[in-house]
């Protein structure tokens, strides 16, 4: 498994959001429903995130911080970036 840097993770996630290539796990979708976040909110939060921090959830999982949803409320998103994967999988979502 190829490890990516924080800068690469942020760049990859933003590019996936810009290209509308985010995949949402069932867990992420459930958390989004609980927290009234839409796919568009998450896309915007990923697109505008300014920091990627390694997540304890596993290798190449990143907590994206500093991004805002469509209402400009900060929304943190955990993404998984797998080797050779062009899309980013959204693992979970939670408000700041």
N, C-alpha and C positions, 0 to 999 in steps of 0.2 A: 504494500500500500504506500503510495506516494503521499508524504505529508506536505501540506501547503502552508505558506506563511500567512500571517494575519492580513497583510496587504493583498496577497493573492486571493484570500478568501473573500475579502470585502469587494475586490474588483470583480470576481466571478459571480458573487451574489447580486451585485448591482447590475451587471450585464444580463443575468438571467431575468431579473425583474424588468429591466428595460425591454427585453425581448419577449416578455410575458411567458417565460419558461420556468416558472416555479411549480413544483409538484407539492401537493399537500397531503401529509399522512392523515389517516383517520384520527389519530390523536390530536394533530394540529387543528383539524376541522372541528373536533369536539371542543377544544379549548377556545377556538374562535367563536363558536356559538355561545359558549358560557360568558365570553367577554365582549360580546356584540361587535366583533371585528369581522369585516368582510374580506374577501380575497383582494379587493382593490386597496383596502386599508393596509393589508400586509405587504402587498406589492410596493406601495408608497413608502412604507416603513423601511423595507429592504433597500429600495432605490435611494433613500435619503440617509441611511445609516452612515455614521462617521467613524465607527469603531467596531472591530471584530476581536472578540476575546475567546480563547479556547474554552469550550464547554466541557464539563465533567462527564457529559453523556457518552463520550466515546471519541475515537480518532476522527479527525477532520469534521468535527461538529463545532460550530461556532455560534456564539451569542453575539448578535448584531445589536448595537446600542446607538442611541442618538438620533434615530430616525423617527419621523412622525407619520401618523396615519393621515387620512384625508381631512380630519378635523384639527390637524397639527398637534395632536396629543401624542406624547412619546409612547412608542410601542416597541418592545424588545421581541426579537425573533430568534429562535434557535434553528440553524440550518445545518444540513449534512451535505458535504461536497465529496462525492466519491470519485475515485480514480477513473479518468476517462469519461466522466459524466459531465455533460454539457449543462444539464438542468440542475437546479438546486432543489433539494427536498426540504420543505418547511416541516420541522419536527414539532415545534410548539410555539405559542405566542402568549405574551403576557404584558400587561400595561406596566409602565414605570411606576 
